[in-house]
Amino acid sequence: MNWIARLTRQMIPAPCAICGLPSSSGHGLCPACAAQMRPEDTPVCPVCALPTAAPGVVCPDCLRNPPPYDATLAGKFFEPGVRHLIHALKYRHDTAVLNALCAPLLQRIQTAPVPTDAVLLPMPLHPSRLRTRGFNQAALLADVLARHTGLRVMPQLVRRVRADAAQVTQGASARRRALQAAFQAAPRVPERVIVVDDVMTTGSTVAAVATTLKAAGAVWVGGWVVARTLNPSNTD
């Protein structure tokens, strides 16, 4: 969305990106839908961000098979409202929804222990996918998060060097196989890196990036995602 479109939307609010009713000029949502964009109350695992027994309790899966990443913060579960906003950004490049998308995650971040020396890494896209889409939605999200947290965005830390087929129809095992050797890290990386993405489904992509970063010298890798899929068989 160019600056003329953004200015027009501020002056004449467009329909709510979720329900179609008149929206607020500040975040592109109507008051009712904006009220729904709050962090979940369900206790979630601090490692994978899936529901767990109590706040701060690591889930049984992460205890049995710890993933390569160390922590995950997710603003919302992947429910219809947030799905509409992610699709508006990802497939229509409607940047007016960025603030609404990031708001629940930013609320999580405010109450979470965040390493002050960490840097933000937008989930890399392969150059061919970037050319097709024209932008990296994770980079747009990382820029918003950086403005609110003061953390530095370093997109050059990891490159995607393998162009795999879209993962929306793949299960966890297929994703892990497809992501082997898909990423390449810079010669030197910071010790603490937070990978930013829109949706975390099986966690395979974040795990592959975390493995790549740790092989290059990172000691802690976290994930910040707008939404977390409850059922790994469901995708965006």
C-alpha positions as semicolon CSV with decimal commas, in nm:
position;residue;x (nm);y (nm);z (nm)
1;M;0,000;0,000;0,000
2;N;0,158;0,331;-0,106
3;W;0,157;0,655;0,094
4;I;-0,142;0,798;-0,095
5;A;-0,349;0,491;-0,005
6;R;-0,239;0,512;0,358
7;L;-0,330;0,881;0,376
8;T;-0,666;0,812;0,216
9;R;-0,735;0,538;0,468
10;Q;-0,654;0,770;0,753
11;M;-0,892;1,036;0,621
12;I;-1,170;0,798;0,510
13;P;-1,147;0,476;0,711
14;A;-1,174;0,166;0,495
15;P;-1,392;-0,130;0,591
16;C;-1,260;-0,334;0,882
17;A;-1,003;-0,584;0,755
18;I;-1,184;-0,861;0,945
19;C;-1,561;-0,797;0,931
20;G;-1,610;-0,517;0,677
21;L;-1,771;-0,264;0,911
22;P;-1,626;0,091;0,933
23;S;-1,278;0,075;1,083
24;S;-1,073;0,295;1,306
25;S;-0,820;0,510;1,125
26;G;-0,549;0,397;1,367
27;H;-0,540;0,022;1,314
28;G;-0,778;-0,066;1,031
29;L;-1,024;-0,259;1,251
30;C;-1,370;-0,183;1,384
31;P;-1,396;-0,147;1,765
32;A;-1,543;-0,498;1,810
33;C;-1,271;-0,673;1,608
34;A;-1,000;-0,462;1,769
35;A;-1,123;-0,580;2,109
36;Q;-1,076;-0,940;1,996
37;M;-0,709;-0,883;1,911
38;R;-0,584;-0,951;2,262
39;P;-0,330;-1,209;2,371
40;E;-0,474;-1,547;2,462
41;D;-0,544;-1,623;2,830
42;T;-0,461;-1,992;2,783
43;P;-0,131;-2,093;2,953
44;V;0,126;-2,174;2,686
45;C;0,461;-2,349;2,682
46;P;0,744;-2,093;2,696
47;V;0,938;-2,298;2,441
48;C;0,685;-2,378;2,167
49;A;0,389;-2,149;2,259
50;L;0,136;-2,434;2,252
51;P;-0,111;-2,481;2,541
52;T;0,032;-2,633;2,856
53;A;-0,073;-2,716;3,211
54;A;0,010;-2,382;3,376
55;P;0,189;-2,055;3,299
56;G;0,562;-2,106;3,255
57;V;0,539;-2,486;3,247
58;V;0,727;-2,649;2,959
59;C;0,501;-2,889;2,770
60;P;0,570;-3,265;2,766
61;D;0,670;-3,263;2,397
62;C;0,939;-3,000;2,452
63;L;1,065;-3,184;2,760
64;R;1,094;-3,512;2,569
65;N;1,235;-3,363;2,249
66;P;1,369;-3,010;2,308
67;P;1,362;-2,813;1,981
68;P;1,667;-2,621;1,856
69;Y;1,501;-2,290;1,947
70;D;1,489;-2,182;2,311
71;A;1,169;-1,979;2,346
72;T;0,865;-1,866;2,149
73;L;0,626;-1,576;2,195
74;A;0,303;-1,577;1,993
75;G;0,051;-1,296;1,997
76;K;-0,253;-1,507;1,908
77;F;-0,361;-1,854;1,815
78;F;-0,429;-1,888;1,442
79;E;-0,804;-1,819;1,452
80;P;-1,022;-1,663;1,179
81;G;-0,973;-1,299;1,279
82;V;-0,595;-1,306;1,278
83;R;-0,605;-1,524;0,964
84;H;-0,790;-1,245;0,781
85;L;-0,529;-0,989;0,886
86;I;-0,234;-1,209;0,793
87;H;-0,383;-1,279;0,451
88;A;-0,453;-0,907;0,401
89;L;-0,085;-0,835;0,464
90;K;0,064;-1,137;0,294
91;Y;-0,147;-1,158;-0,020
92;R;-0,283;-0,803;-0,064
93;H;0,011;-0,611;0,085
94;D;-0,229;-0,418;0,307
95;T;0,023;-0,263;0,543
96;A;-0,253;-0,078;0,727
97;V;-0,309;-0,395;0,932
98;L;0,048;-0,416;1,061
99;N;-0,019;-0,237;1,389
100;A;-0,325;-0,451;1,462
101;L;-0,132;-0,767;1,383
102;C;0,161;-0,678;1,606
103;A;-0,042;-0,544;1,902
104;P;-0,107;-0,879;2,079
105;L;0,255;-0,988;2,031
106;L;0,382;-0,658;2,167
107;Q;0,168;-0,709;2,476
108;R;0,335;-1,047;2,523
109;I;0,678;-0,896;2,476
110;Q;0,616;-0,634;2,746
111;T;0,573;-0,904;3,010
112;A;0,838;-1,148;2,885
113;P;1,210;-1,164;2,961
114;V;1,369;-1,033;2,641
115;P;1,750;-1,035;2,605
116;T;1,848;-0,672;2,559
117;D;2,140;-0,774;2,338
118;A;1,925;-0,984;2,103
119;V;1,873;-0,890;1,738
120;L;1,570;-0,951;1,518
121;L;1,595;-1,175;1,214
122;P;1,297;-1,169;0,974
123;M;1,227;-1,521;0,849
124;P;1,422;-1,531;0,519
125;L;1,251;-1,585;0,184
126;H;1,427;-1,746;-0,108
127;P;1,507;-1,480;-0,375
128;S;1,267;-1,643;-0,621
129;R;0,980;-1,626;-0,370
130;L;1,075;-1,268;-0,285
131;R;1,063;-1,169;-0,651
132;T;0,724;-1,333;-0,693
133;R;0,568;-1,178;-0,384
134;G;0,752;-0,847;-0,404
135;F;0,813;-0,816;-0,029
136;N;0,886;-1,018;0,283
137;Q;0,598;-0,987;0,530
138;A;0,827;-1,099;0,814
139;A;1,054;-0,801;0,744
140;L;0,757;-0,563;0,772
141;L;0,659;-0,720;1,104
142;A;1,017;-0,705;1,232
143;D;1,037;-0,334;1,153
144;V;0,726;-0,265;1,364
145;L;0,858;-0,477;1,652
146;A;1,196;-0,306;1,633
147;R;1,039;0,039;1,663
148;H;0,861;-0,065;1,982
149;T;1,140;-0,265;2,144
150;G;1,454;-0,083;2,029
151;L;1,607;-0,410;1,908
152;R;1,806;-0,407;1,586
153;V;1,684;-0,584;1,271
154;M;1,956;-0,786;1,096
155;P;1,806;-0,956;0,788
156;Q;2,149;-1,045;0,649
157;L;2,224;-1,303;0,921
158;V;2,064;-1,595;0,735
159;R;1,985;-1,654;0,368
160;R;1,744;-1,905;0,226
161;V;1,946;-2,090;-0,035
162;R;1,702;-2,365;-0,125
163;A;1,371;-2,290;-0,293
164;D;1,127;-2,555;-0,179
165;A;0,767;-2,598;-0,277
166;A;0,511;-2,416;-0,066
167;Q;0,467;-2,594;0,268
168;V;0,095;-2,541;0,317
169;T;0,013;-2,905;0,237
170;Q;0,306;-3,068;0,416
171;G;0,310;-3,231;0,756
172;A;0,584;-3,200;1,016
173;S;0,800;-3,485;0,885
174;A;0,781;-3,361;0,526
175;R;0,869;-3,010;0,636
176;R;1,176;-3,126;0,825
177;R;1,303;-3,316;0,523
178;A;1,237;-3,023;0,288
179;L;1,414;-2,776;0,517
180;Q;1,742;-2,966;0,543
181;A;2,020;-2,740;0,413
182;A;1,765;-2,474;0,317
183;F;1,937;-2,194;0,512
184;Q;2,288;-2,051;0,526
185;A;2,418;-1,824;0,800
186;A;2,663;-1,537;0,779
187;P;3,019;-1,617;0,891
188;R;2,959;-1,455;1,228
189;V;2,626;-1,412;1,404
190;P;2,528;-1,252;1,737
191;E;2,492;-1,474;2,041
192;R;2,119;-1,407;2,079
193;V;1,879;-1,392;1,784
194;I;1,500;-1,366;1,770
195;V;1,343;-1,499;1,450
196;V;1,032;-1,304;1,344
197;D;0,755;-1,461;1,135
198;D;0,381;-1,433;1,076
199;V;0,263;-1,787;1,158
200;M;0,428;-2,078;1,338
201;T;0,269;-2,409;1,236
202;T;0,485;-2,715;1,308
203;G;0,789;-2,511;1,416
204;S;1,005;-2,684;1,154
205;T;1,110;-2,364;0,979
206;V;1,207;-2,185;1,300
207;A;1,390;-2,501;1,408
208;A;1,587;-2,511;1,082
209;V;1,687;-2,146;1,116
210;A;1,779;-2,196;1,482
211;T;1,997;-2,494;1,395
212;T;2,172;-2,289;1,127
213;L;2,228;-1,996;1,364
214;K;2,364;-2,213;1,645
215;A;2,603;-2,386;1,407
216;A;2,735;-2,037;1,324
217;G;2,786;-1,939;1,688
218;A;2,452;-1,828;1,834
219;V;2,389;-1,953;2,187
220;W;2,021;-1,861;2,221
221;V;1,753;-1,841;1,952
222;G;1,394;-1,736;2,015
223;G;1,091;-1,691;1,796
224;W;0,837;-1,408;1,782
225;V;0,531;-1,488;1,574
226;V;0,202;-1,312;1,519
227;A;0,007;-1,637;1,543
228;R;0,055;-1,997;1,652
229;T;-0,136;-2,282;1,490
230;L;-0,293;-2,508;1,750
231;N;-0,320;-2,810;1,523
232;P;0,002;-2,853;1,321
233;S;-0,201;-3,013;1,040
234;N;-0,374;-2,676;0,985
235;T;-0,180;-2,412;0,793
236;D;-0,219;-2,058;0,664
